[in-house]
């Protein structure tokens, strides 16, 4: 039922997907941006359903998974993490990659809907330590497109990798464009 509603909404609203995730990938970190509105979550669930990407999970604090509503977050693809564990966030998620034959998560590199001074790099270190590729996904509200970039593996040059990520999101208008990532982008050489 939700699939039908999401599909109908996206068609009527004029949204489309550009490119696709390689079907042979069993594990990856998806970096979704720019994250400028609570609306992004709804759009993410809609496209995940329509494109049959339900295997892509999202990470949330374990407190959200307690009764009476915790089952909803699990049903939507949530995976709980313990923010107060002796194992830090990156280690917890890397362990999830290591203990599953197939595992994919979507994260916002900003970590918030507010304008940021820099990207949070947890997603980067997760991909690097788990030896999985990063796939970037742009939520472009201006053109009503969800654009996937080809997967890439991190290198030993984190600043250059982050520049590459920011370059992909340059010019992408989120729901609230002033909160986007353009101010962090430097021209690529």
C-alpha positions as CSV (number, residue, x, y, z in Angstrom):
1,X,0.0,0.0,0.0
2,X,2.8,2.5,0.9
3,X,4.6,1.6,-2.3
4,X,1.6,2.6,-4.3
5,X,1.1,5.8,-2.4
6,X,4.7,6.8,-2.7
7,X,4.8,6.0,-6.4
8,X,1.7,8.0,-7.0
9,X,2.9,11.0,-5.1
10,X,6.3,11.0,-6.8
11,X,4.7,10.7,-10.3
12,X,2.2,13.5,-9.6
13,X,4.8,15.7,-8.1
14,X,7.1,15.2,-11.1
15,X,10.1,13.5,-9.3
16,X,12.5,11.1,-11.1
17,X,15.6,9.1,-10.3
18,X,18.8,9.7,-12.3
19,X,21.2,6.8,-12.6
20,X,21.0,3.8,-10.4
21,X,22.8,1.8,-7.8
22,X,24.9,-1.1,-9.3
23,X,22.9,-4.2,-8.4
24,X,26.0,-6.3,-7.7
25,X,26.9,-4.2,-4.7
26,X,26.1,-6.0,-1.5
27,X,27.6,-3.5,0.9
28,X,27.9,0.3,0.8
29,X,27.5,3.6,2.6
30,X,25.1,6.0,0.9
31,X,25.7,9.7,1.6
32,X,22.5,11.6,1.1
33,X,22.4,15.4,0.8
34,X,21.9,18.2,1.1
35,X,19.9,17.5,4.3
36,X,18.0,20.8,4.7
37,X,14.5,19.8,5.8
38,X,12.5,17.1,7.7
39,X,10.8,16.6,4.3
40,X,14.0,14.8,3.2
41,X,13.1,11.8,5.4
42,X,9.8,11.4,3.7
43,X,11.3,11.8,0.2
44,X,14.0,9.2,1.1
45,X,11.4,6.7,2.2
46,X,9.4,7.4,-0.9
47,X,12.3,6.8,-3.3
48,X,13.5,3.8,-1.3
49,X,10.1,2.2,-1.7
50,X,9.6,3.1,-5.4
51,X,13.1,2.0,-6.4
52,X,12.8,-1.2,-4.4
53,X,15.8,-0.2,-2.2
54,X,14.2,-1.4,1.1
55,X,17.5,-3.2,2.0
56,X,19.1,0.2,2.6
57,X,18.9,1.0,6.3
58,X,19.3,4.1,8.3
59,X,21.0,4.5,11.7
60,X,19.2,6.0,14.7
61,X,19.7,6.3,18.5
62,X,18.6,3.1,20.2
63,X,16.1,5.0,22.4
64,X,13.8,5.4,19.4
65,X,13.4,1.7,19.1
66,X,11.7,1.2,22.5
67,X,8.0,0.4,22.8
68,X,5.4,1.5,22.0
69,X,6.6,3.0,18.7
70,X,10.0,1.3,18.2
71,X,8.6,-1.3,15.8
72,X,7.8,1.5,13.4
73,X,11.4,2.6,13.2
74,X,12.5,-1.1,12.6
75,X,9.8,-1.5,9.9
76,X,11.0,1.6,8.2
77,X,14.6,0.2,8.0
78,X,16.1,1.7,11.1
79,X,19.0,0.1,12.9
80,X,19.7,1.2,16.5
81,X,23.0,2.3,17.8
82,X,24.0,3.0,21.4
83,X,25.3,6.5,21.6
84,X,26.7,5.9,25.1
85,X,28.4,2.6,24.4
86,X,32.1,2.1,25.0
87,X,32.3,1.3,21.3
88,X,32.0,4.5,19.4
89,X,29.5,5.0,16.6
90,X,31.9,4.2,13.8
91,X,33.0,1.0,15.4
92,X,29.4,-0.1,16.0
93,X,28.5,0.4,12.3
94,X,31.7,-1.2,11.0
95,X,30.8,-4.2,13.1
96,X,27.4,-4.3,11.4
97,X,29.1,-4.4,8.0
98,X,31.6,-7.1,9.2
99,X,28.9,-9.3,10.6
100,X,26.5,-9.2,7.6
101,X,26.8,-10.6,4.2
102,X,24.9,-7.7,2.7
103,X,24.4,-4.4,4.5
104,X,23.8,-0.8,3.2
105,X,23.1,2.3,5.2
106,X,22.1,5.9,4.3
107,X,23.6,8.8,6.2
108,X,23.5,12.5,6.0
109,X,27.0,14.0,5.9
110,X,25.8,17.1,7.7
111,X,24.3,15.2,10.6
112,X,21.7,17.9,10.9
113,X,19.2,20.0,8.9
114,X,21.0,23.2,9.9
115,X,23.7,24.9,7.9
116,X,27.1,23.4,8.8
117,X,30.7,24.6,8.7
118,X,32.0,21.2,7.7
119,X,30.8,17.7,7.0
120,X,30.8,15.1,9.7
121,X,33.1,12.4,8.7
122,X,31.7,9.3,10.5
123,X,30.3,8.0,7.2
124,X,33.7,8.3,5.6
125,X,35.5,6.4,8.4
126,X,32.8,3.7,8.4
127,X,33.3,3.2,4.6
128,X,37.1,3.2,5.0
129,X,37.3,0.8,8.0
130,X,34.6,-1.5,6.6
131,X,36.3,-1.4,3.1
132,X,33.0,-0.6,1.4
133,X,32.2,2.0,-1.3
134,X,30.5,5.3,-0.9
135,X,27.5,6.1,-3.1
136,X,26.4,9.7,-3.1
137,X,22.7,10.6,-3.6
138,X,21.6,14.2,-4.2
139,X,18.1,15.3,-3.3
140,X,17.6,18.1,-5.9
141,X,14.4,19.8,-5.1
142,X,15.0,22.4,-7.8
143,X,15.0,19.8,-10.6
144,X,12.9,17.2,-8.8
145,X,15.6,14.6,-9.2
146,X,17.3,12.0,-7.0
147,X,20.8,11.7,-8.5
148,X,23.1,8.8,-7.8
149,X,26.8,9.1,-8.3
150,X,28.9,6.0,-9.2
151,X,30.3,4.2,-6.2
152,X,33.9,5.1,-5.1
153,X,36.2,3.7,-2.4
154,X,38.0,6.1,0.0
155,X,41.7,6.7,-0.6
156,X,44.4,7.6,1.8
157,X,43.8,11.3,1.0
158,X,40.7,12.2,3.1
159,X,40.7,15.9,2.2
160,X,40.6,15.1,-1.6
161,X,37.9,12.5,-1.1
162,X,35.8,15.1,0.9
163,X,36.4,17.6,-1.9
164,X,35.1,15.0,-4.4
165,X,32.0,14.5,-2.3
166,X,31.3,18.2,-1.9
167,X,31.8,18.7,-5.6
168,X,29.0,16.2,-6.4
169,X,26.6,18.2,-4.2
170,X,27.6,21.6,-5.6
171,X,24.6,23.3,-7.1
172,X,22.1,20.8,-5.7
173,X,19.2,22.7,-4.1
174,X,17.7,21.1,-1.1
175,X,14.2,21.9,0.2
176,X,15.7,25.0,1.9
177,X,18.5,26.0,-0.4
178,X,20.3,28.5,2.0
179,X,21.0,25.5,4.3
180,X,22.7,23.5,1.5
181,X,26.4,22.6,1.0
182,X,27.4,25.1,-1.8
183,X,29.3,27.3,0.7
184,X,31.6,24.4,1.6
185,X,32.6,23.6,-2.0
186,X,35.8,24.7,-3.6
187,X,36.3,24.5,-7.4
188,X,37.8,21.1,-8.5
189,X,41.0,21.3,-10.4
